[in-house]
Amino acid sequence: YRPSAADKPRPVHTINGSGIAIGRTIVAILENYQQADGSVVIPEALRPYMRGLERIEAVEL
């Protein structure tokens, strides 16, 4: 993004994840990391953002 032709390029910012398709991203993680028991392993790259959580497991109500 350049405000004018004479300006240097500036980074483009997105708000609320509008730069990626959040829903499709979550579905892709669920499809690719779901285990036979129904749990979902959190990819290592995402664990720091999930407070170190390694697996999402179903809770019986």
Secondary structure per residue as TSV (DSSP state, phi and psi in degrees):
chain	resnum	aa	ss	phi	psi
A	1	Y	-	360.0	130.0
A	2	R	-	-126.0	120.9
A	3	P	S	-58.4	-36.6
A	4	S	S	-148.2	166.1
A	5	A	T	-60.6	-27.5
A	6	A	T	-83.9	-15.4
A	7	D	S	-81.4	158.0
A	8	K	-	-75.8	156.4
A	9	P	-	-63.8	143.6
A	10	R	-	-118.1	150.3
A	11	P	-	-65.4	145.5
A	12	V	-	-91.4	134.5
A	13	H	-	-107.8	149.5
A	14	T	-	-118.9	157.3
A	15	I	S	-119.0	134.8
A	16	N	T	57.0	39.0
A	17	G	T	69.9	22.3
A	18	S	T	-71.5	-7.0
A	19	G	T	-82.8	-17.4
A	20	I	S	-134.8	162.0
A	21	A	-	-85.1	94.7
A	22	I	H	-58.0	-46.9
A	23	G	H	-58.5	-45.6
A	24	R	H	-67.4	-32.8
A	25	T	H	-65.6	-44.8
A	26	I	H	-64.5	-43.4
A	27	V	H	-60.8	-41.1
A	28	A	H	-62.8	-40.8
A	29	I	H	-65.1	-45.6
A	30	L	H	-61.5	-43.9
A	31	E	H	-65.5	-37.4
A	32	N	H	-90.5	-18.1
A	33	Y	H	-118.9	5.9
A	34	Q	B	-73.0	138.4
A	35	Q	-	-99.4	169.8
A	36	A	T	-60.2	-30.8
A	37	D	T	-83.8	2.4
A	38	G	S	94.3	-11.6
A	39	S	-	-73.5	164.8
A	40	V	E	-125.2	122.8
A	41	V	E	-80.9	131.3
A	42	I	-	-79.7	126.6
A	43	P	-	-57.4	142.0
A	44	E	G	-54.0	-37.3
A	45	A	G	-65.1	-23.9
A	46	L	G	-96.6	-13.3
A	47	R	G	-57.9	-38.8
A	48	P	G	-61.1	-27.7
A	49	Y	G	-86.3	-8.6
A	50	M	G	-110.9	24.5
A	51	R	T	56.7	35.7
A	52	G	T	80.7	2.7
A	53	L	-	-60.3	131.7
A	54	E	-	-101.4	-24.2
A	55	R	E	-150.4	142.7
A	56	I	E	-106.4	122.2
A	57	E	-	-118.4	151.0
A	58	A	-	-68.6	145.6
A	59	V	-	-115.4	126.7
A	60	E	-	-78.0	133.6
A	61	L	-	-101.0	360.0
